[in-house]
Amino acid sequence: MKYENITEGRFLDRPNRFIAHVEIGGQIETVHVKNTGRCKELLVPGAQVFLEKSGNPARKTAYDLVCVNKSGRLINMDSQIPNKAALEWVKAGHLFPEEIQVTPEKTYGNSRFDLYACSDRRKAFIEVKGVTLEADNVARFPDAPTARGVKHVEELIRCMEDGYEAYLLLVIQMKGVTRFEPNWDTHREFGETLQKAQKAGVHILAYDCLVEPDRMEIQDPVPVRLERD
């Protein structure tokens, strides 16, 4: 997944979850933040950030903040890119060995899943979660309580019960982490739901990503640890 027209800047502050102030070429710009999560450990004053310039001159904000340098590690924080990268990755045959048709935003019952993959051999629903939180080289999700995330995992369990394959694909938007684990301190229920899903047969997969200022692509598997200390 590639971006066009990337610009470097220096993060100043974030008045609300939608916008930030960034210094670009000596000018202070109000930019759109493409992630409504807290991201407090990423967006610290003075941090090097990378922004995509919009091609729409009518927009109120000319730039989208998509990537940040955290202590020498590039982290993509665009909440829309994991789904796009996952679609490319699954279509390219990295998840299933056979030729497969992939449909984004597939509705099943009262649920809508990020991806639906089908072939003569299988029918599978895939829910994608982007992971930007890292501490001590361990990736964690979520960075804030997520009732929606719990609901999505519970819906995957129901798909299993109805005879479908079900996958939770955790797209870690960085390189260099040693494992993934639930963020127990922030949302215990999410971790417990992951444990329940794994026992029910839901495939819980984590992959890191090659991240550069102008692109992100899914790369290598990362160990998933669901046991709580």
Backbone as CSV, one residue per row, in Angstrom:
resi,resn,N_x,N_y,N_z,CA_x,CA_y,CA_z,C_x,C_y,C_z
1,MET,0.846,-1.180,0.000,0.000,0.000,0.000,0.889,1.239,0.000
2,LYS,0.761,2.085,-1.035,1.623,3.245,-1.167,0.829,4.546,-1.037
3,TYR,1.542,5.558,-0.548,1.000,6.912,-0.493,1.641,7.746,-1.603
4,GLU,1.009,8.855,-1.902,1.562,9.802,-2.857,1.884,11.112,-2.138
5,ASN,2.916,11.778,-2.591,3.212,13.144,-2.147,3.396,13.250,-0.630
6,ILE,4.403,12.541,-0.116,4.691,12.530,1.318,5.597,13.698,1.705
7,THR,5.276,14.330,2.832,6.025,15.469,3.358,6.425,15.182,4.803
8,GLU,7.618,15.610,5.187,8.086,15.455,6.561,7.703,16.672,7.390
9,GLY,7.399,16.457,8.669,7.070,17.560,9.566,7.471,17.239,11.001
10,ARG,7.185,18.194,11.898,7.473,18.026,13.315,6.194,18.259,14.105
11,PHE,5.790,17.238,14.857,4.542,17.310,15.613,4.658,18.329,16.743
12,LEU,3.592,19.123,16.914,3.547,20.120,17.980,2.528,19.750,19.046
13,ASP,1.262,19.641,18.661,0.232,19.278,19.633,-0.995,18.747,18.896
14,ARG,-1.953,18.233,19.696,-3.167,17.623,19.142,-4.366,18.159,19.925
15,PRO,-5.016,19.211,19.441,-6.133,19.805,20.167,-7.306,18.857,20.389
16,ASN,-7.556,17.962,19.428,-8.593,16.949,19.585,-8.194,15.727,18.762
17,ARG,-9.042,14.706,18.768,-8.637,13.440,18.144,-8.605,13.498,16.622
18,PHE,-9.147,14.560,16.028,-9.226,14.633,14.568,-8.106,15.455,13.938
19,ILE,-7.543,16.406,14.665,-6.556,17.294,14.066,-5.316,17.412,14.946
20,ALA,-4.233,17.880,14.324,-2.992,18.158,15.043,-2.358,19.387,14.424
21,HIS,-1.452,19.980,15.178,-0.634,21.077,14.658,0.763,20.532,14.392
22,VAL,1.242,20.768,13.186,2.528,20.243,12.752,3.316,21.364,12.082
23,GLU,4.607,21.424,12.368,5.475,22.374,11.681,6.014,21.733,10.414
24,ILE,5.730,22.351,9.289,6.177,21.842,7.991,6.922,22.972,7.278
25,GLY,8.214,22.793,7.086,8.994,23.811,6.394,8.949,25.173,7.049
26,GLY,8.912,25.193,8.376,8.894,26.458,9.100,7.518,27.069,9.288
27,GLN,6.492,26.438,8.706,5.120,26.927,8.840,4.308,25.966,9.711
28,ILE,3.439,26.532,10.548,2.570,25.694,11.377,1.290,25.398,10.609
29,GLU,1.015,24.105,10.418,-0.160,23.657,9.668,-1.098,22.884,10.582
30,THR,-2.396,23.051,10.364,-3.397,22.194,11.000,-3.641,21.024,10.064
31,VAL,-3.414,19.802,10.560,-3.489,18.615,9.707,-4.515,17.639,10.265
32,HIS,-4.979,16.755,9.404,-5.924,15.722,9.798,-5.160,14.506,10.334
33,VAL,-5.576,13.993,11.483,-4.966,12.793,12.054,-5.811,11.585,11.635
34,LYS,-5.210,10.652,10.928,-5.951,9.506,10.395,-6.029,8.352,11.393
35,ASN,-6.216,8.722,12.657,-6.368,7.717,13.714,-7.032,8.414,14.896
36,THR,-8.211,7.942,15.298,-8.925,8.583,16.402,-8.551,7.994,17.759
37,GLY,-7.612,7.029,17.776,-7.141,6.473,19.048,-6.331,7.493,19.830
38,ARG,-5.960,7.131,21.029,-5.232,8.060,21.895,-3.832,8.373,21.358
39,CYS,-3.077,7.337,21.047,-1.743,7.488,20.426,-0.836,8.448,21.190
40,LYS,-1.010,8.522,22.517,-0.230,9.482,23.302,1.250,9.139,23.316
41,GLU,1.565,7.855,23.203,2.971,7.453,23.218,3.640,7.719,21.872
42,LEU,2.846,8.011,20.831,3.381,8.283,19.496,3.492,9.776,19.229
43,LEU,2.416,10.494,19.496,2.359,11.918,19.167,2.842,12.737,20.359
44,VAL,4.147,12.824,20.461,4.769,13.613,21.528,5.394,14.846,20.881
45,PRO,5.392,15.969,21.572,5.942,17.198,20.984,7.365,17.002,20.468
46,GLY,7.586,17.449,19.257,8.896,17.342,18.628,9.096,16.100,17.795
47,ALA,8.149,15.161,17.819,8.309,13.909,17.072,8.331,14.173,15.566
48,GLN,9.197,13.450,14.875,9.214,13.495,13.416,7.994,12.746,12.887
49,VAL,7.225,13.394,12.008,6.041,12.772,11.436,6.087,12.906,9.916
50,PHE,5.290,12.081,9.269,5.194,12.121,7.814,3.725,12.264,7.437
51,LEU,3.490,13.089,6.433,2.128,13.469,6.073,1.923,13.311,4.572
52,GLU,0.712,12.941,4.202,0.335,12.868,2.792,-0.444,14.129,2.444
53,LYS,0.007,14.826,1.416,-0.685,16.037,0.994,-1.906,15.680,0.162
54,SER,-3.024,16.278,0.504,-4.271,16.000,-0.199,-4.264,16.631,-1.585
55,GLY,-4.899,15.954,-2.513,-5.049,16.513,-3.858,-6.307,17.336,-4.020
56,ASN,-7.052,17.506,-2.914,-8.307,18.257,-2.968,-8.094,19.660,-2.403
57,PRO,-8.047,20.688,-3.240,-7.787,22.048,-2.747,-8.923,22.615,-1.904
58,ALA,-10.097,21.974,-1.934,-11.243,22.475,-1.180,-11.243,21.994,0.273
59,ARG,-10.355,21.072,0.605,-10.311,20.549,1.974,-9.835,21.607,2.962
60,LYS,-10.368,21.528,4.183,-9.940,22.456,5.230,-8.521,22.158,5.689
61,THR,-8.142,20.889,5.689,-6.776,20.494,6.057,-6.080,19.949,4.815
62,ALA,-4.908,20.468,4.550,-4.197,20.096,3.319,-3.404,18.807,3.466
63,TYR,-3.201,18.340,4.721,-2.362,17.171,4.949,-3.059,16.156,5.845
64,ASP,-2.689,14.868,5.650,-3.083,13.776,6.539,-1.827,13.245,7.212
65,LEU,-1.860,13.147,8.542,-0.736,12.585,9.284,-0.850,11.062,9.242
66,VAL,0.160,10.402,8.679,0.051,8.954,8.458,1.141,8.126,9.135
67,CYS,2.262,8.751,9.523,3.390,7.969,10.026,4.169,8.802,11.026
68,VAL,4.764,8.139,12.037,5.525,8.826,13.060,6.794,8.036,13.372
69,ASN,7.844,8.753,13.706,9.102,8.147,14.120,9.120,8.100,15.639
70,LYS,9.057,6.887,16.198,9.105,6.703,17.645,10.455,6.107,18.019
71,SER,11.353,6.948,18.493,12.680,6.501,18.948,13.404,5.678,17.888
72,GLY,13.323,6.110,16.636,14.007,5.437,15.544,13.201,4.373,14.833
73,ARG,12.016,4.057,15.331,11.132,3.072,14.692,9.986,3.795,14.002
74,LEU,9.819,3.540,12.713,8.701,4.128,11.986,7.438,3.334,12.273
75,ILE,6.390,4.039,12.674,5.099,3.414,12.956,4.052,4.091,12.099
76,ASN,3.383,3.313,11.277,2.259,3.845,10.507,1.056,3.933,11.435
77,MET,0.384,5.077,11.487,-0.753,5.237,12.386,-2.028,5.604,11.638
78,ASP,-2.056,5.273,10.358,-3.246,5.466,9.536,-4.204,4.303,9.803
79,SER,-5.350,4.573,10.400,-6.276,3.502,10.779,-6.985,2.878,9.582
80,GLN,-6.870,3.497,8.408,-7.524,2.947,7.219,-6.628,1.985,6.439
81,ILE,-5.325,2.107,6.629,-4.414,1.316,5.789,-4.378,-0.176,6.135
82,PRO,-4.606,-0.625,7.389,-4.550,-2.076,7.626,-5.536,-2.866,6.768
83,ASN,-6.756,-2.377,6.621,-7.721,-3.092,5.786,-7.271,-3.156,4.329
84,LYS,-6.737,-2.047,3.829,-6.280,-2.022,2.437,-5.084,-2.944,2.243
85,ALA,-4.155,-2.909,3.200,-2.984,-3.781,3.108,-3.387,-5.248,3.224
86,ALA,-4.355,-5.539,4.112,-4.818,-6.921,4.289,-5.500,-7.433,3.027
87,LEU,-6.280,-6.579,2.377,-6.941,-6.979,1.132,-5.904,-7.355,0.086
88,GLU,-4.877,-6.527,-0.091,-3.809,-6.824,-1.049,-3.095,-8.128,-0.679
89,TRP,-2.834,-8.283,0.609,-2.061,-9.424,1.109,-2.809,-10.734,0.910
90,VAL,-4.093,-10.757,1.240,-4.889,-11.976,1.074,-5.063,-12.293,-0.406
91,LYS,-5.329,-11.278,-1.218,-5.476,-11.490,-2.663,-4.203,-12.050,-3.287
92,ALA,-3.056,-11.673,-2.713,-1.770,-12.136,-3.255,-1.452,-13.574,-2.848
93,GLY,-2.327,-14.201,-2.052,-2.167,-15.609,-1.714,-1.341,-15.891,-0.476
94,HIS,-1.180,-14.909,0.411,-0.342,-15.114,1.588,-1.060,-15.826,2.737
95,LEU,-2.386,-15.837,2.709,-3.134,-16.483,3.797,-3.642,-17.866,3.403
96,PHE,-4.107,-18.010,2.169,-4.663,-19.286,1.698,-3.862,-19.773,0.496
97,PRO,-3.615,-21.087,0.399,-2.780,-21.600,-0.688,-3.479,-21.612,-2.042
98,GLU,-4.806,-21.726,-2.041,-5.514,-21.837,-3.310,-5.932,-20.463,-3.835
99,GLU,-6.310,-20.434,-5.108,-6.849,-19.198,-5.678,-8.162,-18.869,-4.969
100,ILE,-8.313,-17.631,-4.591,-9.437,-17.272,-3.738,-10.006,-15.914,-4.132
101,GLN,-11.301,-15.776,-3.970,-11.967,-14.504,-4.233,-12.143,-13.775,-2.907
102,VAL,-11.777,-12.499,-2.881,-11.832,-11.725,-1.639,-12.748,-10.527,-1.823
103,THR,-13.700,-10.389,-0.911,-14.652,-9.282,-0.955,-14.520,-8.445,0.314
104,PRO,-14.304,-7.135,0.195,-14.247,-6.297,1.397,-15.640,-5.943,1.900
105,GLU,-15.733,-5.653,3.188,-16.974,-5.158,3.808,-18.164,-6.074,3.510
106,LYS,-18.052,-7.311,3.937,-19.086,-8.311,3.671,-20.047,-8.420,4.852
107,THR,-21.333,-8.304,4.562,-22.351,-8.414,5.611,-22.773,-9.865,5.786
108,TYR,-22.893,-10.278,7.045,-23.389,-11.612,7.382,-24.301,-11.472,8.594
109,GLY,-25.577,-11.755,8.401,-26.544,-11.547,9.476,-26.597,-10.082,9.850
110,ASN,-26.390,-9.790,11.117,-26.361,-8.403,11.574,-24.946,-7.847,11.665
111,SER,-24.001,-8.553,11.096,-22.598,-8.172,11.221,-22.024,-7.795,9.859
112,ARG,-20.982,-6.953,9.903,-20.235,-6.631,8.690,-18.753,-6.824,8.984
113,PHE,-18.147,-7.725,8.234,-16.749,-8.062,8.449,-15.880,-7.380,7.404
114,ASP,-14.597,-7.190,7.771,-13.692,-6.451,6.896,-13.460,-7.170,5.578
115,LEU,-13.301,-8.506,5.629,-13.034,-9.273,4.416,-13.801,-10.589,4.453
116,TYR,-14.202,-11.038,3.265,-14.781,-12.366,3.112,-14.022,-13.056,1.992
117,ALA,-13.491,-14.237,2.267,-12.703,-14.986,1.291,-13.398,-16.304,0.990
118,CYS,-13.532,-16.634,-0.285,-14.199,-17.896,-0.641,-13.524,-18.540,-1.846
119,SER,-13.587,-19.865,-1.848,-13.098,-20.681,-2.948,-13.952,-21.936,-2.964
120,ASP,-13.571,-22.895,-3.807,-14.287,-24.173,-3.819,-14.091,-24.926,-2.508
121,ARG,-13.018,-24.621,-1.789,-12.659,-25.364,-0.581,-13.087,-24.682,0.713
122,ARG,-13.262,-23.371,0.701,-13.469,-22.680,1.972,-14.320,-21.429,1.837
123,LYS,-14.911,-21.063,2.976,-15.620,-19.797,3.125,-15.172,-19.213,4.458
124,ALA,-14.569,-18.040,4.404,-13.935,-17.505,5.601,-14.220,-16.024,5.770
125,PHE,-14.541,-15.637,7.004,-14.660,-14.227,7.360,-13.390,-13.798,8.080
126,ILE,-12.933,-12.580,7.759,-11.687,-12.055,8.324,-11.956,-10.667,8.886
127,GLU,-11.644,-10.504,10.162,-11.720,-9.184,10.789,-10.293,-8.673,10.986
128,VAL,-10.051,-7.428,10.611,-8.713,-6.848,10.639,-8.639,-5.782,11.731
129,LYS,-7.575,-5.825,12.528,-7.324,-4.798,13.537,-5.910,-4.248,13.355
130,GLY,-5.800,-2.942,13.228,-4.499,-2.305,13.152,-3.942,-2.069,14.546
131,VAL,-2.663,-2.366,14.736,-2.023,-2.263,16.050,-0.889,-1.241,15.965
132,THR,-0.987,-0.187,16.763,0.055,0.846,16.787,0.718,0.977,18.157
133,LEU,0.181,0.303,19.167,0.706,0.430,20.527,1.851,-0.555,20.744
134,GLU,2.976,-0.040,21.214,4.156,-0.874,21.468,4.857,-0.383,22.721
135,ALA,5.315,-1.319,23.538,6.140,-1.000,24.702,7.099,-2.154,24.931
136,ASP,8.366,-1.853,25.090,9.399,-2.878,25.294,9.378,-3.931,24.198
137,ASN,9.127,-3.489,22.974,9.099,-4.353,21.787,7.952,-5.361,21.802
138,VAL,6.938,-5.118,22.599,5.734,-5.947,22.613,4.575,-5.106,22.064
139,ALA,3.869,-5.647,21.090,2.715,-4.957,20.517,1.461,-5.345,21.292
140,ARG,0.617,-4.363,21.539,-0.602,-4.615,22.309,-1.803,-3.934,21.658
141,PHE,-2.953,-4.504,21.900,-4.222,-3.944,21.425,-5.294,-4.284,22.451
142,PRO,-6.177,-3.334,22.746,-6.327,-1.977,22.207,-5.578,-0.959,23.053
143,ASP,-5.517,0.295,22.552,-4.905,1.351,23.357,-5.955,2.103,24.167
144,ALA,-7.223,1.731,23.986,-8.342,2.279,24.764,-9.439,1.220,24.774
145,PRO,-10.286,1.187,25.805,-11.366,0.184,25.826,-12.180,0.199,24.534
146,THR,-12.494,-0.993,24.027,-13.173,-1.104,22.739,-14.307,-2.121,22.796
147,ALA,-15.498,-1.649,23.109,-16.677,-2.523,23.080,-16.898,-3.046,21.665
148,ARG,-16.591,-2.225,20.683,-16.742,-2.625,19.283,-15.813,-3.789,18.944
149,GLY,-14.578,-3.738,19.464,-13.639,-4.823,19.219,-14.097,-6.126,19.836
150,VAL,-14.642,-6.066,21.043,-15.189,-7.263,21.692,-16.323,-7.839,20.855
151,LYS,-17.203,-6.967,20.379,-18.345,-7.399,19.565,-17.871,-8.102,18.297
152,HIS,-16.852,-7.558,17.641,-16.348,-8.172,16.413,-15.817,-9.584,16.670
153,VAL,-15.084,-9.765,17.757,-14.540,-11.091,18.054,-15.662,-12.064,18.389
154,GLU,-16.661,-11.625,19.141,-17.814,-12.479,19.445,-18.552,-12.876,18.169
155,GLU,-18.621,-11.979,17.211,-19.282,-12.290,15.936,-18.489,-13.334,15.150
156,LEU,-17.159,-13.289,15.251,-16.346,-14.315,14.599,-16.629,-15.692,15.190
157,ILE,-16.836,-15.752,16.490,-17.182,-17.028,17.137,-18.494,-17.564,16.577
158,ARG,-19.458,-16.678,16.378,-20.744,-17.105,15.816,-20.590,-17.621,14.391
159,CYS,-19.693,-17.016,13.622,-19.429,-17.515,12.271,-18.889,-18.942,12.319
160,MET,-17.994,-19.206,13.263,-17.472,-20.559,13.432,-18.602,-21.533,13.725
161,GLU,-19.500,-21.115,14.587,-20.615,-21.984,14.964,-21.531,-22.266,13.776
162,ASP,-21.550,-21.347,12.803,-22.377,-21.522,11.602,-21.647,-22.256,10.486
163,GLY,-20.434,-22.697,10.747,-19.716,-23.512,9.776,-18.697,-22.791,8.917
164,TYR,-18.465,-21.515,9.161,-17.470,-20.761,8.410,-16.113,-20.824,9.110
165,GLU,-15.058,-20.569,8.374,-13.773,-20.288,8.985,-13.784,-18.834,9.451
166,ALA,-13.054,-18.547,10.507,-13.018,-17.189,11.041,-11.598,-16.832,11.426
167,TYR,-11.204,-15.621,11.063,-9.841,-15.147,11.314,-9.880,-13.751,11.916
168,LEU,-9.060,-13.544,12.936,-8.760,-12.199,13.412,-7.326,-11.915,13.000
169,LEU,-7.160,-10.937,12.115,-5.847,-10.595,11.581,-5.384,-9.290,12.223
170,LEU,-4.365,-9.399,13.067,-3.809,-8.244,13.770,-2.635,-7.717,12.954
171,VAL,-2.828,-6.566,12.340,-1.811,-5.955,11.484,-1.003,-4.975,12.332
172,ILE,0.213,-5.370,12.684,1.074,-4.557,13.540,1.815,-3.573,12.645
173,GLN,1.504,-2.301,12.797,1.921,-1.298,11.827,3.349,-0.790,12.090
174,MET,4.264,-1.768,12.244,5.669,-1.460,12.526,6.476,-2.751,12.395
175,LYS,7.804,-2.632,12.467,8.709,-3.779,12.520,9.369,-3.836,13.890
176,GLY,9.943,-5.001,14.209,10.819,-5.114,15.356,10.170,-5.541,16.653
177,VAL,8.896,-5.948,16.641,8.275,-6.404,17.884,8.538,-7.901,18.065
178,THR,8.547,-8.332,19.324,8.839,-9.740,19.614,7.581,-10.588,19.713
179,ARG,6.448,-9.969,20.058,5.200,-10.719,20.165,4.024,-9.742,20.232
180,PHE,2.835,-10.321,20.121,1.602,-9.567,20.348,0.904,-10.136,21.577
181,GLU,0.299,-9.261,22.361,-0.533,-9.713,23.460,-1.649,-8.696,23.690
182,PRO,-2.779,-9.122,24.266,-3.847,-8.172,24.583,-3.358,-7.141,25.600
183,ASN,-3.934,-5.967,25.527,-3.606,-4.929,26.503,-4.502,-5.122,27.732
184,TRP,-4.065,-6.039,28.587,-4.891,-6.432,29.730,-5.192,-5.257,30.657
185,ASP,-4.230,-4.402,30.880,-4.429,-3.302,31.814,-5.489,-2.323,31.333
186,THR,-5.620,-2.189,30.022,-6.571,-1.229,29.458,-7.953,-1.827,29.269
187,HIS,-8.025,-3.083,28.783,-9.336,-3.687,28.520,-9.263,-5.199,28.710
188,ARG,-9.508,-5.607,29.932,-9.435,-7.026,30.275,-10.442,-7.860,29.478
189,GLU,-11.642,-7.322,29.254,-12.678,-8.078,28.558,-12.246,-8.457,27.142
190,PHE,-11.509,-7.562,26.468,-11.049,-7.884,25.118,-10.105,-9.086,25.147
191,GLY,-9.181,-9.101,26.093,-8.274,-10.238,26.203,-9.008,-11.530,26.501
192,GLU,-9.969,-11.473,27.393,-10.749,-12.668,27.727,-11.546,-13.159,26.523
193,THR,-12.048,-12.235,25.723,-12.801,-12.616,24.525,-11.887,-13.257,23.493
194,LEU,-10.648,-12.774,23.383,-9.684,-13.420,22.487,-9.406,-14.854,22.929
195,GLN,-9.253,-15.065,24.221,-9.031,-16.422,24.726,-10.217,-17.324,24.389
196,LYS,-11.413,-16.817,24.584,-12.623,-17.572,24.270,-12.688,-17.903,22.783
197,ALA,-12.325,-16.935,21.940,-12.365,-17.142,20.487,-11.354,-18.198,20.062
198,GLN,-10.167,-18.148,20.621,-9.147,-19.129,20.268,-9.598,-20.550,20.624
199,LYS,-10.222,-20.700,21.782,-10.727,-22.012,22.188,-11.845,-22.490,21.261
200,ALA,-12.607,-21.537,20.701,-13.708,-21.887,19.797,-13.223,-22.227,18.396
201,GLY,-11.939,-21.952,18.104,-11.397,-22.281,16.796,-11.139,-21.100,15.886
202,VAL,-11.364,-19.889,16.366,-11.045,-18.707,15.567,-9.522,-18.610,15.438
203,HIS,-9.043,-18.371,14.225,-7.612,-18.210,13.978,-7.209,-16.780,14.354
204,ILE,-6.327,-16.641,15.322,-5.860,-15.325,15.744,-4.416,-15.182,15.269
205,LEU,-4.220,-14.313,14.286,-2.927,-14.170,13.623,-2.416,-12.748,13.775
206,ALA,-1.119,-12.607,13.961,-0.489,-11.290,14.022,0.667,-11.250,13.032
207,TYR,0.755,-10.169,12.284,1.835,-9.953,11.325,2.371,-8.543,11.476
208,ASP,3.702,-8.419,11.379,4.269,-7.079,11.385,4.268,-6.513,9.967
209,CYS,4.755,-5.309,9.824,4.722,-4.642,8.526,6.039,-3.940,8.242
210,LEU,6.412,-3.946,6.993,7.462,-3.065,6.509,6.859,-1.670,6.416
211,VAL,7.440,-0.719,7.135,6.905,0.645,7.154,7.967,1.610,6.665
212,GLU,7.634,2.376,5.666,8.435,3.484,5.187,7.529,4.711,5.136
213,PRO,8.097,5.913,5.048,7.227,7.097,5.051,6.125,7.067,4.011
214,ASP,6.377,6.428,2.863,5.399,6.467,1.782,4.719,5.127,1.499
215,ARG,4.917,4.136,2.378,4.241,2.857,2.119,4.228,1.978,3.357
216,MET,3.327,0.987,3.330,3.263,-0.040,4.360,2.785,-1.332,3.724
217,GLU,3.465,-2.436,4.032,3.005,-3.725,3.529,3.190,-4.792,4.598
218,ILE,2.226,-5.700,4.672,2.272,-6.796,5.642,3.448,-7.706,5.305
219,GLN,4.156,-8.153,6.360,5.385,-8.895,6.094,5.486,-10.219,6.847
220,ASP,5.879,-10.210,8.123,6.250,-11.451,8.809,5.311,-11.773,9.968
221,PRO,5.084,-13.068,10.233,4.247,-13.447,11.378,4.918,-13.088,12.703
222,VAL,4.096,-12.766,13.680,4.556,-12.406,15.019,3.869,-13.340,16.016
223,PRO,4.581,-13.902,16.994,3.950,-14.774,17.975,2.817,-14.057,18.719
224,VAL,1.734,-14.800,18.974,0.585,-14.272,19.716,0.572,-14.940,21.091
225,ARG,0.558,-14.142,22.128,0.542,-14.662,23.497,-0.716,-14.151,24.190
226,LEU,-1.631,-15.064,24.489,-2.900,-14.682,25.093,-2.944,-14.953,26.594
227,GLU,-1.932,-15.644,27.132,-1.912,-15.909,28.561,-1.591,-14.614,29.312
228,ARG,-2.256,-14.423,30.421,-2.001,-13.240,31.225,-1.055,-13.582,32.371
229,ASP,-0.062,-12.716,32.603,0.886,-12.942,33.700,0.153,-12.909,35.033
